């Protein structure tokens, strides 16, 4: 694959515009029977960006996003990029002091969240006083001052927001790390970093035209977020599911025709614990790629499920920028792929 390195005179919004203009009918994302083509996504982004802009969100303000995996999250992600605000993705399982800490650190002027996490968010606001809270799935009759309904904003009849000038060094996200050595730290991710991450994910996964990425990983995690960019760079489709399920994993991969599966942490070991099945190799998953796979798990997974294995070094601040590829001639021993020359 010969994918050009991201340019400094281009932005994520430029990628979306170019992809939608070139292949408007191409399926960008599938979710629970719904298909969102690139042209549809571009129109939704412009409409939502216009509605959010009319709420008074200003460039460089911070907007916290606490949504589960859903096409509306993807639309919100790109709409906030168009406005020029800095997003703060929040783990939907956060609560109490951990959630309050991240809100205090970032002081968002608005929050976009699932109604299901309302009981987590409201007590954590404390000294943080956002001007707006936008809910997804808010029941009728539950409106309050400063509250908005995301689905209504998506169908707002006001003018869509035209593209705005942006720079490669604009900070697009403050994404909190896992906090293994202390409190979670907010990593500042620029437009350029996210595009390089998506480009590196394409190289790490050996993406090809027509590939389908099975995306179970949360979109508030860099591993999920980067694939949103990858699918703009290549003719690839995202098969989005709400969450990881070991028992349903391979059925979902088959149902969606996925050719790419991503892993991190211990999910490969979890999948290996599932009872062997005569359909273990009955799928189209050509590549399994991700981070932190021990050699024994690598070999066992490749042997049982027949996928090519590719290990990508990743961290919140710099994701997927190097890879180890399995090579049949070398058995299960990987070889490094020199994507970058260090000088």
C-alpha positions, -999 to +999 in steps of 0.1 A: +000+000+000+013+034-010-006+059+012+009+094+011+021+108+044-003+134+058+003+170+046+007+200+068-016+221+046-045+197+051-069+191+080-093+164+091-122+185+078-104+187+044-101+148+044-139+145+051-147+170+023-125+154-002-137+118+006-173+128+004-168+147-028-149+118-045-172+089-033-204+103-018-222+069-021-194+049-005-205+032+028-184+049+056-201+032+086-226+005+093-243+001+126-272-021+136-286-023+100-280+014+093-255+024+066-241+059+066-225+069+032-198+095+030-222+120+014-247+115+042-220+119+068-208+151+053-244+166+052-251+155+088-218+170+100-225+204+083-261+205+097-250+196+133-221+220+132-244+248+122-268+240+150-240+238+176-225+270+162-258+287+168-256+277+204-227+301+207-198+276+209-166+294+200-134+283+185-109+268+210-136+263+237-137+228+252-166+205+248-168+172+268-183+142+249-195+112+269-212+090+243-212+053+236-204+038+202-230+052+178-231+069+144-242+101+162-209+101+180-191+101+147-212+130+134-205+149+166-168+142+164-165+157+129-190+186+136-170+198+166-138+196+145-155+219+119-165+244+145-129+244+158-136+236+195-114+212+214-132+179+223-127+161+256-137+125+251-149+109+284-151+072+293-188+064+297-179+042+327-163+071+346-181+083+377-175+100+410-141+116+418-125+103+385-151+120+363-152+151+384-114+154+382-114+153+344-142+179+342-123+202+366-091+198+346-107+208+313-136+231+323-158+224+293-183+251+282-206+224+269-212+186+273-226+162+248-237+130+266-259+099+266-290+103+288-280+069+303-249+086+320-269+115+334-267+102+370-229+101+366-224+135+351-247+158+371-231+150+405-196+153+390-201+188+377-193+205+410-176+238+403-178+232+365-208+251+351-212+243+313-235+267+294-251+238+275-257+201+280-267+182+248-284+148+255-287+118+233-318+098+241-334+123+264-370+113+272-398+137+262-407+161+289-373+160+306-360+193+293-343+218+316-326+252+312-294+248+291-305+214+279-307+204+243-316+172+224-289+159+200-313+143+176-332+176+173-300+194+166-292+168+139-324+177+121-321+215+127-334+234+097-310+263+100-282+268+075-253+243+076-219+255+087-195+260+059-159+248+063-136+271+082-099+278+080-079+256+104-043+247+110-025+214+114-013+223+149-048+231+162-056+210+193-085+189+185-088+166+215-077+164+251-078+127+256-071+113+291-045+086+296-052+055+317-035+070+347-014+039+356+012+060+374-011+085+390-042+105+381-052+104+344-034+130+324-049+149+295-029+144+263-033+173+238-038+158+204-035+181+173-052+178+140-018+167+125-013+140+152-048+125+146-042+124+109-008+107+114-024+083+138-050+074+112-023+070+085-002+048+108-032+027+116-037+022+078-001+010+075-002-011+106-033-029+095-022-032+058-055-017+048-067-023+013-096-009-008-128-026+003-116-035+037-142-035+066-129-025+100-147-043+129-148-015+154-158-027+189-133-004+207-148+027+223-146+059+201-134+078+232-102+057+231-074+066+206-075+031+192-111+036+181-108+073+172-079+068+148-099+044+126-124+073+120-096+090+101-083+059+084-116+053+068-115+088+052-080+081+038-088+048+022-119+031+006-126+013+038-158+009+058-163+009+096-185-019+110-194-003+144-208-022+173-218-009+207-193-028+228-170-058+229-187-092+234-165-124+235-195-147+229-208-127+199-175-115+185-170-139+156-207-139+147-206-101+144-174-103+123-191-128+100-224-108+098-206-076+090-182-092+065-153-076+084-118-081+071-099-062+098-101-067+136-084-046+161-072-057+195-055-043+226-050-054+262-062-089+269-091-094+244-072-120+223-067-141+254-104-137+262-114-148+227-091-178+230-109-189+261-141-193+242-148-230+233-133-242+200-158-240+172-160-256+138-165-221+124-133-207+140-119-200+105-152-193+088-148-155+085-132-129+062-109-113+088-077-111+070-057-092+096-058-089+134-038-058+145-033-039+177-011-036+207+003-055+237+000-091+224+023-116+241+041-140+217+023-171+230-011-155+225+000-142+190+009-177+179-022-194+194-045-168+179-030-170+145-030-208+145-066-211+156-083-183+137-061-180+107-056-143+107-024-125+099-011-108+130+003-073+131+015-056+163+013-018+165+031+002+191+006+027+205+000+053+232-025+081+236+000+107+225+014+088+195-007+059+183+002+030+159+033+046+145+053+013+142+043-023+135+055-059+136+041-081+109+038-119+110+056-135+080+048-171+069+084-177+059+095-167+095+069-188+112+053-167+140+083-145+145+076-109+135+097-085+117+097-047+122+084-025+095+105+007+093+078+033+088+100+061+102+137+069+100+149+083+133+177+108+128 
